[in-house]
């Protein structure tokens, strides 16, 4: 199978590319420029370099490659969720999809959506739930979702829209929760956490990558599919896990709590029934195990620098 992946050097993209490539598919991946390219000399991975603001750099390569499946992960500017960046990403995505549908024989498009499309603060999120758009980011994602359904239905192209919950794992940006906790606690500083008792559905990026890779081969109906663990973990509990691994203590974590921020204002998670039924895949990797491995690798890197 020939698979084109956008955002292949991003946090999610690197893992998805590895998982898809491991299944033996031919991969063409897009990257902003060569200095961001992961080292991979395998002949089944080819690279197109440039900015999705101008897809001219992709056209010749895409037409020649003629992908069977497109995995669209690129979304520039994260964590900038402003109106300006959201509009840019929506327009870039539409231009790219229009070109692919008009110039290739692509029969399936897999896209990274967001749990923020639900706009929920409490309870299970089911794919049949109504959306509640409360940010420019969720507006842009959902607008792309609706555009794809209309456009691809006319071309008889399958669209699998994966609403991803709170991602974590190796390769996260420094400002993300676990890297931030690692840096603070190593320095024996109290992490700045506004709502430590909030509980989110944290899902391992490796599990998400396996779901995308499996969807490449499976013939599942067009529609929305949740990618989450199906459970919740509080930010406070993650803080405790990190501190136990680093310092064999929880004294710093306990000081994160005070009388003003012990309220649980968020607790929502992915209903995984539809995804499990269609992908036959459990996204249940232990968060404690992954955090332990991430901290170990970080420690090795620190010793080598």
Secondary structure, DSSP 8 states (H G I E B T S, - for coil): -EEEEESTTSHHHHHHHHHHHHTT-EEEEEES-GGG------TTEEEEES-TTSTHHHHHHHHHH--SEEEE---TTTT---HHHHHHHHHHHHHHHHHHHHHS---EEEEEEEGGGT--SEEEE-TTS-----SHHHHHHHHHHHHHHHHHHHHT-EEEEEEE-EEESTT--TTSHHHHHHHHHHTT-----S-TT-EE-EEEHHHHHHHHHHHHHS---SEEEEES-SS-EEHHHHHHHHHHHHHS--HHHHHH--TTS-----EEEE--HHHHHHH-------HHHHHHHHHHHHHHHHHT-
